[in-house]
Amino acid sequence: MPYLNKAARAARQREREAAQKAKEDAWKAKVDPHFAFLREQYSFEITQTYWSSWVTRVRYETPLTAVDVERSAEDFRVEVLLIRKVEGEVPKYPIFVTAVDIMHHFRLDEVLEERSPEALAEVRATRGLGEEQIDAGLTISAKALEKYATDILQGDFSLFAKMEAKVRAYLREHPEVITVYVPADTPPERIAQIEREAGDPSGKVPVIVRKYQPPTPNHKKQPSDTEQPRS
């Protein structure tokens, strides 16, 4: 790779940033015609656009509530996330639910599971990232949000407690764990170090270390004494 001087590196960085912003702006332009009611009826403001290889996001906020509208490459669909703000700020999305005392993030799917299984089926039927699927996902999700989550949009999070109770009940049956795989000959002191380093800072999520036997290196087959080399 040819050496890039400081000016060239800066130019390349600007190109990357411009390309990222173009993707963010394109998603915002696609989302807002469907979700403009958040601004027009509930006084939300667009506060963030974001792009990565995993997700493209537009965030709407009021002082109490945030709504993320995402193009999720991981879930392969349009996703809507409803967030209860804490002291005016959007809390960090938890990696492990067990590690937090109160859940502040719920997907529209979970709201619809409580209030309209039929609408949930319609939303999930739009799965896919093709243009038609995305347009359908945005249209149907926006209508479902407006119809079934008006209380949350206005800062009433009463439903969150019920949805959280359901998640906690599931986790009692299926606890969250951190699983780390190490070679079978890993020394005990190294395993203890891995357990400390891999653990969640809260200390509430157990770490399980599992050992595996590394594959034996392949050795080139040697001809037997009776085998004659080919001419």
N, C-alpha and C positions, 0 to 999 in steps of 0.2 A: 504494500500500500504506500503510495507516495506521501512524503512528509508534507504536512499542511502548516504553513506559518500561522501566526496569531490572527492575522486579518482573514485568512481563508477559513480558519476554524470558526471565527465569529460569524462570517457570512453563512457558513453551513448551519450554524446554530440558529440564525435568523430564518433560514429556509425551513428548518424543522418546526420552529415555532409558528411560522406563517401557515404551514401545512396543517398543524394541529388546530390552530384557530379557525381555519377554513372548515375543518370537520366539525368543530364545535358549533360554528355559526350555521352550518347546514342542518345540524340536528335541531338547533333552536328554531330555525325557520320551518322545519317539518312539524315540530311539536306544538308550537304556540297557537297556530290556528285552531287546534283541537282543545287546548287547555287555557285559552284566553279568558274563559269564564272565571278562572281563579283570580285574575287581575281585575276583571271588570265587575264581578259580583262580590268577591271576598277580600279585595284589597291586598292580594298577594303581589309581590314583586319578584322578578327574576334576579337572583343574586349570584348565580354561578352557572357556568358551562364548563364541561370537563370532557376530555377524550383520553382513552387509553386503548390498548389492544383488546381489553376485556369489556369495557363499558364506555358508552357515551351518555352524558347526563346533562339535563337541564334542571336546575333547582329553583323552586318558587318558595317564598317565605313571607310569613307575617310575624309579628312579635311572638306568637305562641306556637305556630305550626310551620313545618317545612314539608314540601312535597317534591320528591325526586321522580322525574320521568326518564327512564333509562332504556337504551338499546343495549341489551345484555347479550354479549357473545357467549358467556358462560351458560346462561339459561336458555339461549337461542330464542329470544322473544322480547317484546316490549314489557317492561316491568314498571310498576308504580309503587313507590315507597312512601309511607306516611310516618312523619317523625314528630314527636313531642319535644319541643325545645326546652332546655334547662337554663334558667336564668338568662333567657334571651339568646342562647347559643345552641347550635346544632351539636348534640353530643356525638362522640365518636362511635361508629358502628362496632359493636363488640364481635370479636372473633369467636368467643365462647359465651353463651348465655349464662352458663353456670357462674361465670366470673363477675356478673353484674347483679346488683341488688334489685334494680328495677329496669324493665325493658322499655325503651323509648322508640323503637323502630318496629313497624309492622308493615307487611306488604298488603296491597289492596286485595290480593287473593284471600288473606286471612279475614279481612273484613267481610268479603262476600261469602266466605264459608259460613259465617255467622248469620248473615242477613239475606243472602240470595244465592243459594247453590246453583240456580239456573243461570244467573248472571256470571257466576264463576265459570261455569262450563263454557259460556260464550267467549269469555276472555281467554281461557286456555285453548280454545279451538283456533285462535289466531296464531298459534306458535309458529315461529319461523322468522327469518330475517330478509326475505324477499320484499320487494317494494310493496306488493299487494298485501302481504301479511303484516308488514309494519304499519301501513295505512289503516288496515282493519284493526290492528291492535291498539293504535292510538285512538281511533274513533270509538271503539267499544269500551276501552278503559276509561276514557274521559267521561262518557255517559254514565258508566257505573260509578265512578268517583263522585260525580255530581248528584246522582240519585241516592246512593247508599252511604255516603260519608260526609254529609253536610255538617253533622255535629263536630266531627274531628276537624274539618276545615275551619270551624268557628272557635276552636280551642276547647271543645268538650271531649275529654279523653276517657270517659267512663267505660267505653268498650275495651280499652286497652287492658284493664284489670282482668276481664273475662278471657281475653285472648292469651294473656300471659299465664293465667292459671292453667290453660290447656297445654301450653308449651312446657311449663314446669312439670305437669303430670306426665307428659311424654318422656321428659328427661329423667324422671324417677325410674321409668321402665327401661330407658335406653340412655344411660349416663354418657356424658361427653368425656372423652379421654384423648390424650396425646400419645400416639404410638410411634416409637422410634425403633428402627431395625438396625442392628449392629452385627458385625461378623462374630461367629461363635467363639473365636479366641480373644475377644476384646477383654482386657484386664478389668477386674472389678472396680478399681479406682477410676478408670476411664468411664465406666458405666455410671458410677455415682456422679461424675462431673456432667455427663450428658443429661442425667435426670435433673440436675440443678439448672443447667442452662436451657433445657427445653421446656421447663415448667412455665405455666402462666404466672405472671406477677402476682395475681390474687392468691395463688396457692390453693385454689379451690378445684382445679382440674387435674386429676391424677395423670402421671406419666407412666406409661407401660413400655418397658424395653424388651423387645423380642430379638432373639438371636437367629441367625441363619448361617448355613454352611456355604461359604463361597465356592463357586464351581472350580473343579480341578483344571489347571491349565492343560490345553490340548498339546499332546506331544506328537511330533511327526512320526508316522509309522515307518519303522525300519524294515527293510526286506529281510525275510528269513534266510537261513543258510541254503534252503532248497530253491529259493526264488532266483531266477536268472535275470539280470538286467536286460532291458529291451535295447536292441540295437537301433 
